[in-house]
């Protein structure tokens, strides 16, 4: 994966409490990131708490997780992870994904037709993991970075004495402005707080990750990464074909007005009279990329007809370029950017998620995830509604 989604992972404007002159100002801020990269690769296991918050001009979300993490080179993601929330706990053991829902007294288990990694890699938790444990060496990527890195101060954050570095990225073609601020613990050299702020006109998105109670390389037994079904709970296997029909089918699709990859305004209401396929995706999402050729097939199949395939880019890392990414993948349908608040309005909780909308603006159906017959399924649905 790209270095940006992993070590830099996020940040914004913050309050700094001076730590005094404990350490000299780093001559080159890149050295701080390189040291964090090297230190992260030496982490074999970790326990910590992460507080996550998401804020935009339309919504606010916050969550707290207690995370246990252990390196496992046999796992696709190169680690095992168990996390606990107020409502239950999740587990990725390298082979399966489990989630214990305490309210519903049920344990969900990923089935054979689902890649268990997607429940972690398509979730904000992946950023909190890569802050502490990277899966490969990104030192060369750091050396080649072109953004402006500025040492701000030494600062006290919680139990940590930190070095604070801010990254200011050039304004993109789509006029997205991004600032990233990272707090690096002087003892472990790892980032323990990160914030990313993205703005476009009056729209803004801010994500903050705050780590506390960090314990490194104390030894975590493999038994901690085993999920058992508690007494009184039932289990359910998650399979793509068993996903329920969208509860929003037949409802009016929420309207939106966003900039596309060329800087033009695109609204759903402006597409009335056409069948629209909305694809909530991200450049960071493996299964979204796999779905792109299928959606391109749909786009080409209905060329010249009243059908529009429209991507909605979400949760992008700071230096992402959806326009270039789509061109590199030979995708010619359009996409809008900064779609996080729209995804929330549509109830999207995984990527990719697709909605098919009829000519009157009502939702016909929705689909989550990738399948080899995705294009065939969409073509069949669209033909029935043209």
N, C-alpha and C positions, 0 to 999 in steps of 0.2 A: 504494500500500500504506500501511497505518497506520504512523505515525511510530515507534511503539514497537518494531516488528520491525526497524527500520532503524537509528536513531541510538543509542537507549538500549541496545539489544540485550543486556543481561544482567548479572549479577554478585552477589558475596557478601562475607562477612567475610574479611579479609585481613591480611597483615603490612605495616606501613608503616614505611619508614625515612625519617626526617625529612630534608628538603632545606635546612633553615634558613629564614631569612626573606627568600627571593628576591623574593617578590611579596606584596602585601597580600591579605588575605582578601577574596574577591569579595562585594560588597554583596548581590547577588542571584544564587544558584546558577543560576537559569534563564539568566542572561547567558552562562554558560560553555557551555551547550548551544546557545544561539543562535549563538555565535561558532563552535562546532564545525560547526553546520549550514552557516553561510556559507562556512567554509573548505573543507568537503567539496565544495561545489558548484564550487569553483575547481580541484579536482583533475581533471586531464585524463588522467593515467596514473600508475601506481604499481607498485612492486615491493616485496614484503615477505614475511616468513615469519610464519605463524600457528601457534601451538600451541594445540590445543583439547583440553579434557578434559570428560568427562561422568561424574558420580558420582551414584549413588542408593543407597538402602538395600539394593539387590539386585545392582547391577552397577557396573563401572567401565570406561570406554572412553577412549582417548586417540589423537590423530592429529596429524600435523605436515604442513603444506602450504607450498610455495613458490609464491607467487601473482604473476602478471603481469596487470595490469588496465588497460584503456583505455576511455575514454568513447566511446560510439558511439550517437548519438541516433536512428539508423536501426534499431537493434536493439530488440526488445520490452523487454528489461531495461535498455536505455540504456547497455550496456557490453559489451565482449568480455572474456573471462577465460580464462587458461590456468593450470592448477595442477599441481604435481608432487608425487607421493607416493613412498614407498619402493617401491611395487609397480607404478607406472606414472604416467600423467598424463592429465588431462582437459582438454577444450577446448570452450568455447561461443563460436562466432564470430558470433553474432547470427542465424544461419540454421540451423545444425546443432549437435548435441552429439556429441562424440567421446570415447571413453575407450580408451587404449592399455593393455592388460593385458600386462605384461611376462612374468608367470609362464605365461600361456596362449598367448603369442605371437599375440595377436589384437587388432584394433582394432574396437571397436563403434561404429556410426554410427546416429544416430536416423533412423528412417524417416519417410515422408511423413505417416503416420497418428499420429505422436507429436509433441507440442509440445516442442521441445528445451529450452525455458526451465524445464520442470518438473524437469529433472535438477539445476538450480542452485537454483531457488526453493524446492524441497521438501527441501533439504539444509541442514545446519548451516553450510555455507560461505557462504550468503547473508548471514548475520550478520557474518561476517568481512569481507565486501565492503562492506556498508553502513556499517561503522565508518569506512571510508576514503572511499568514494565514494557519496554519495546520488544518487538519480535525480530528485529535485525538492525544492522549498523547503518545509521543515516548520516554519518559524519561528512561524507562527500557532498550530500545534499545540502548540509548546513553551510559548508564552505562556499557553495555555489549560489547561495541565496542572494537575491537582488533587492530585497526590501530594505527600508531604512531601519536600522536597529539603534536604539538610544538607551544608554544607561540613565536611569532616573534617580535612584537613591538606594541606600540600604534601608530596610524597613522591618518593623516587627509585625508579623502576622500570626496571631494565635500563639502557639508554643514555638514558632519558628522564627529565627533570624534570617532574613532573606535579602537577596540581591534582586532588584526590580528592573526589568528590561522591557521597553516598549517597542513594538514593531508597527510602523506606519506603512501601509501598502499604497501604491499609486492608485488613484481613482481609476476604476475600470471603464471600459467602453460603455458599459451600461450605467455609469455614473454612481456606482456603489463605492462608498468610502468605508474603509476598514481600519480599525485600530486594535492592536492586540497587546496586552500587558501580561507579563509572566513574573511570578514571584518564585525564585529559586532558593530552596533551603540550603544554607551554607554548610550544614553538617552532612546531609546526604547528597547534595548537589542536584536534587530532583525538583521539578516544578510542583509546588504545593498549593498554588492558587493560580488560576488562569481565567481571563475574561476576554471575550471577543465582542466588539461592538460594530455592527454594520448599519449604515444609513443610506437611504435612497429617497431624496426629496423629504417628505414628511414621514416616511416609513422608517422604522428602526427595529433592530433585533439585538438583544443583548443576552449572552449566555455566560454564566459564571459557575466555575467549579472550585470548591473550597475543600481541601483535605485536612483532616485532623486525626490525632491518635495513630500516627504512622509507625508501624513496627515492621522491620525488614529482616529477612533471613534468620528468623528465629526457629524455623522448622515447623512445617504444617503437615500433619499426617494425611495420607491419601484417603483415609476413612472420612475425612471432612467433606470430600467431594463425592459422596454417595447419597442419593436421595431415597429415603424409605417412605412408604405410604403410612401415615399415622392411623391409628385406630379411629374408625368413624369417618374416614375419608374414602372417596372413590377415585379411580383414575380414568383418564380419557386420552386417547391417542389423537394427536393433531395430524390430519392429512389434508392436502389441498382440496381433494374432491369432497371432503366432508365439511368444508367451510359453509356456514349458513348464507342464504341469500341476503344481500344488503337490506337492512331495515329501512333504508331510505328509498327503496324502489318505489316509483310512483310519485314521490315528493318533488317539489320544485327544487332544482339545483341552485345552490347559493350563487349569486352573481359575484363577479370580481372584476377589477380593472388593474392590470399589472403591466409593467414594461416587458417587452419580449427581448430576445437576444440581440436584436438590432436597435433597441431603444424606442420602439414604437409601442403605443398603448394598445392593449388587447383586452376586451371585455367579453364575458360569456353572453351577455345580452346582445352584443353586436354580432354574434354568430347565430342568432335565432333564425330558423328556417333551414338549418343544417343539422345533421346528426353529428354530434361532437364526441370524440374519445379523449378524455382527460387522463394523462399519465403523470401521477405524482412520482418524481424520480430524483436522483442525485448523482453527481459524477463519482461520489464515494461508494455508491451502492453496486456491488457485484451483480446482483440479480436484476437491477435496473438496466445495466449494460447488456446483459444477456437478452433482455426483452426488447431492446432497441431494434434489432433486425426484424423481429416479428411485427413490431409497430410500423416499421418502414414498409414491410410487405402490405400491410393494411392501407397505408398512405398511398402507395403506388397502385394498389388494386382499385381504389375508388377515385383515382385522379380524374378531374373533370366533372365529378358528381358532387352532390350536396353533402359531403362528408369532410370533416376536419379532424385531424389528429393533432393534439396540442399537448406538449409536455409542460409540466409545472415543476420547476427546479426548487428543491427544498434542502434545508440543513447543510448548505454548502460550506466548505472550509474557506478560510480567508482568501486564499489566492486562486480559488477555482475559477475556471473560464468555461462556462457551459457552451458558449458559442463555438469555441475552438474544439471542445470535447466532442460536440455533435458532428462537426466537420470532419474531425479525425476518424470518427466512427461511421462516416458516409451516411449520416442521417440528414434528410432534407425537409422533414416536417418541422414546424415551428415550436418554440418553447418560450414560456415566460419565466421570469426569475423572481427570487425572493418570495416564494410561495408558501412560506411557513404558516402564516395566519390563515390562508385559504385552506391548507391541509387540515388545520384544526377545525375550521368550519365544516369541512366534509367528514370529520371524524376519522381521518387517516391515522393509523397507529402502526403501520409497517410499510415498507417500500419494496418493490413498486406496488402502488394501488391504482387501479384504473376504474373510471366511471364512464359509462356510455349514456349519453343524454340525447333525448329525442328532439325533433324540430321545434317543439313548443317549450323546450327548456326543462323538461321533467326527466328525472333519473330513470333509466330503463333497468340498469343493473350495475353492479360493481364487482371487481375481481381483485384479489390480493395475491402477490407472489408471481412466480414465473412458471409457465408450463410449455412443453414443446408444441402444443396445439393452440397456443395463445392466439396466433393470427387467424387460424381457421375458426376458432370460437368467436372471435370478434367479427369476422366477415359474415358469419351466419347470423349473428345478432343484428348487425347493421342492415343486412338485406331484408330482414323482416320489418324494419322500421323506416325504410326509405319511402 
